[in-house]
């Protein structure tokens, strides 16, 4: 079971900032910006490459939740949304997730790994 599924099942704790019947959002434990929120579907989908036509509405919901959280966090001057796909794309957890970053102008690369 992936770490995000463990958070969903309450096996691991997270600093949750938003939850509804399909989506959970929580603070990243290794923030790359003053505001760094991970927004995940409650359904386990590995990555964008694993989305199907039936998931169109869910992807839209993820983005709209990001917008709602950004507004609540006071990110009126802008923010960044990012989705990493696959290991070579910087995806570290095999569960689809959207990064919401804000609070400064330059965010750099979204990865905890350095070479």
N, C-alpha and C positions, 0 to 999 in steps of 0.2 A: 504494500500500500504506500502511495507517495505521501510526502510530508504534508501537502495541502489537503489530501483526503483525511489525514490524521487530525488536522485542524478542524475540518468540517465535522468529523466524528467526535470532537471534543477530547481526543486522546492527547493532543498538544494544545497549549494555550496560545492565543494571539491577541494583539491589541486591536480588536474589531472596531471599525468606524462606520460600517454599514452592513446590513443584512436584510434580505428579503427571501422569498421562497425559491429563487433561482440563483442568487448571487451573494457572495460574501466578499467584503473588502476589509483589509487589515494593514497595519503599518509594517513596512519592510524592516526586518531586524538588522539589516546592513544598509541603512539609508544612503542614497547618493545625492540627496537634496534635502533641504529643510522639511519639505513634505514629500514623502515617498510611500505611496499606498499601492498595494497589490490588490487587484480586482479579479476574482476568479468565479467561474461558473460552479455551481454545486454539482453539476454532472461532470464526471471525469472524462475530459477530452484531452488527449495528449498534447496537441498543438494545433496551430492553424492548418497544417497539412492534414489533419484528421477531421476537419469540419466537413459537414455534409449540407446539402441544400436545406434540410430541416433546421439547421442551426442559424439561419439568417437572422431571425428575430433575436436570438440569444446574443449574437455579436453586437447588434444594435443596442440591446439592453446594457451590455458591458460599457459601451461608449457613453450612453446616457447617464449611467450611474457615475462614471468618471466625471462627467460634467457637473452633476449634482454635488459630488464630494468636493470638487474644485471650488465651486461657489461657496459651499459651507466652510471651506478652509481659507476663504478670502483671497483666492488666487485670481483676482480681477485683472491683473496685468498680463496674465498668460501662464501656461503650463505646458508640459510635454506628455504625450501618450506614446507608449512604445510596447510592441509585442515582439519578443524574440522567438525564433522558430528553429528548433533543432540545436544540437550541440555546437555545430559550427556557426550558428547564428547567435550564440550566447545564451541559449535556454538552459537553465541549470536545474529546473524542476519539470519533470514530464507531466505537467498539468497546465493546460492553457491558462495564461494570466496576462493581464494588462497592467503595465506600470503607469502610475500617475505621479509625475514629478513636478515640483514647483517650489517657488520661494527664492530662486536665484536665476540668473540669465543663462548660464552655460552648464549643462548637465553632464557632458562627456559621454562616454560609452557606458551602457548599463551592463556591467559585469563585475563580479567580485574577484574574478581571476586576473592575475597579471602574469606577463611572460617575461 
